[in-house]
């Protein structure tokens, strides 16, 4: 009796920054990267953006406008920054934080405890955005801030977000995007590839992770292309709003 032939290895590839890697490896690489920077992640956000990320996140929360009784799923939100803002805006809502990286979730739980927010309306779940451990039609809103570009298959994650949304629910993505203003794009490139890796080396003791950050932004789809991906995933009336000249953008779409 002959042995069955082994299943062929996948040859699918994707990007990790500017590098091309086997698709099966990216999730693990991203998880290791964020395990390494978890403790200084929020500090680095302040330093990298000069605090402007706080204005972008405030704009995101304003667009979500959570209502009493809503259940909001915050993807890639391990340190709790978006979850805390959602609950501050609407204490009668509930938020589930889902993140790939246990180290990021540990930081978020510690921060929640320090703020007295370790309550029943704030949950922490380890999970992959491409295979969400939640039932169909179970949340009123899905948010993801600065996380979609780290997903191996963004189209799959978008389809999963639609799956867990209730009809009439809405998806929101805050992400670094493509600069839309002349001259600003050159200055931003100079900053991204010179200052960001230097800050990572000095503050987080990890230059490579922040070099990846700059590269991953450049590999992320432009605003209109991401809106089209959302439509293809079933998130209707997809639109985007540029922030700071397109350095970041908020995308949104509905499950009809």
N, C-alpha and C positions, 0 to 999 in steps of 0.2 A: 504494500500500500504506500503510495507516494505521499510525502508531506505537502500540505497546501503551500502555495507560493506566498511569501510574505507580502503584505500590502505595500505598494510603492510609496516611498517617502514623498511628502508634498514638496513641490518646487515653487510654491507661491512665495513671493517676496514682498517686502514693504520697506518703508523708510524708517530709519531711526536717526533723526536729524538729517544730515546730508548722506549718511551711510545707507547702503542697501543691505538688508538683513533678511533671513528667513522669517516669514510671517509668524511662524510658531514660536519664535524667540522674542518678539517685541514685548509681549505682555510681561514676561519675566524681567526683561531689561528695565522697563518702566517701573515695575514694582521695586526692584533693587535701587533704582535711582531715587525714588521718593522715600524709601526707608532711610537712605543716607542723609537726606536733607530735611526730614520731618521736623526735627527739633528747631531748626532755624527758618522754616518755610515762611512763616508770617512776617518775621523780621526782614527777610530778604525781599518780600513783596513791597514792604514800605520803602526800603532802600532803593530798589530797582526803579520804582515808579515815582519816587519823591512823594509818596502818599496819594498819588492820583488814582491808584486802584480803588481807594475808598470811595471816590466820587463815582467811578464806574459801577461799583457794587451798589451804591445808593440808587443809581439810575436803574439797575436791574431790579432791585426790590420794588421801586416805584412802578415798574412795568408789570411785575407779577401781581402786586396789590392783593396779597392774600386775604381771604375772608374767614370769618369765624366758622369753625367746623371743617375747614379744608384740610386735606392731607397732602403735603408737598413732599416730593421725592427729590432730594438734592444729591446729584451724582458727582463723584470725584470731589466731595466736599469734606474730606477727612478731618481737617483741623477745626471745622465748625464755623468758619467765618460767615458763610452765607446763611447757614441754619440759624445762627444767633441773630442775624439781622432780620430774617423772616419772622422769628418769634417776637422780636422787639416791635416789629411793625404790626403784628397780629398775634397777641398772646393766646388767643382762643383757637388758633390753628395748631396742627401738629406737623412735625418735620421728621422724615426718615433720612439720615445721612448714609449714603452707600459709597464706599470707597474700596478700591482694589488693594490698598496697602495697609496692613494692620498697624504699622508704626504711625501713620497719619491719623488713623482712628484713635489710637492711644493718646496722641496729643490733643485731639478734639475732646475726648472724654475728660481729660485732666482740666482742660480749659472750662468745660461745662461745669465741672464740680467747683472750680474756683469761683465761678459766677453764680453759683446756686441754681444752675439750669438743668441739673440732672433729674429730669422729671419724666412722667409717663408720656408727655407729648413731644419728647425728643428721643429718637432711637438711633442706634449705630449698628450698621450691618456691613460686613465684609462681602463684597461682590464685584463682579465684572460687568461693566456697562453693556457688554455684548450678550450677556445671558443673565438678565436681572432676576433675582430670586423673589419675585413678587407676582401676585395674580394679575390676570388681565383686568383692565378697567377698574383699577383700585386706587388711583390718586387723581386729584383735581389739577395738579401742576407738576411738571418736571423741570428742574433747573440743573444747569451744569456750567460752572465758571472755570475757565482756563483748564479744562480737562479733555475736551473732545479731541484736540489735536494729538493727545497721547494714546488714544484708542487705536488698536490695530486696524479695525474695520469700522470706520465712522458710520458708514451706511447701515451696518447691522445695529449699531448702538442707537441710531435714529429710529429704526424700525422697532426696537425694543422699547424706546421711550413712548412711541405711539401705542404700542400694545398695552402698556400699563396705565395709560391715560384713560379716564372716563370720557365718553362722548361729550364734547363741549370743553374738555380740558385743554390746557395749553402748555407748550414746550418753550423754554427759554434757554438760550445759549449765550453766555458772555465769553468772548474769546479774543485773544490777540488776532489782528487781521492784517489787511494790506493797506498801507498808507495811501490816501487818495489825494494828498496835496503836494504839488511840486516843491522841490527843495527839502521839504520835511522828510521825504523818503530817504534822501542821502544822509541827512543828519541822523535819522533813526538807525540806518545801517551802521554808521560809524559808532554810534552809542552801543548798539546791540552786540557788535563783534569785538569791541574794545573794552567798554566799561563793564558790561554784564559779566563776562568771564572773569575779569579782574575782581569784581565784587564777590563773585562766588568763591574765588580762591582765598580772598582775605577774610571774609566773614563766615562763610559756610565750610571753608577748607576743602572745597570741591569745585575746581574750575571746569572740569569736564561736564558736569551736570548743567551748568549755566551756559556753556558753549552749545550743548544740546538744545537748551531753551531757545536760543537765538536761531538755531538752524531749523528747529521744528516749526517755528512761526513762519519761516519762509516756505516751508513745504505744505503748509495748510492751505486749503482751497480759498480763493478770493471770495468776497462777500456774495456776489451773485451766484457763484458756483455752489456755495454751501446752501443758499436758499433753494436752488434747484434740487440738490440732494435731499433736502427736507421734503420737498413736494413729492419726489420719487418714493420716499419712505412712507408717504401717506399723511404727512403733516401739512395741512392745507393753509392757504393764504399766507405762505411763508414771506416774511419781510425782514429787513435789517435796518439798523440805525447805527451810523458811524459815530464813534466817540473819539475825541482828540484827533480829528483829522483822519480817522481810519486806523490809528494805532490799535484800537480795540473796536469791537462792534457787538451789538446785541441783536441776535436773530430770534425770531419767534414764529410759531406756527400752531395751528389748531388741529385737534382730532375732531373731525366732524361726525 
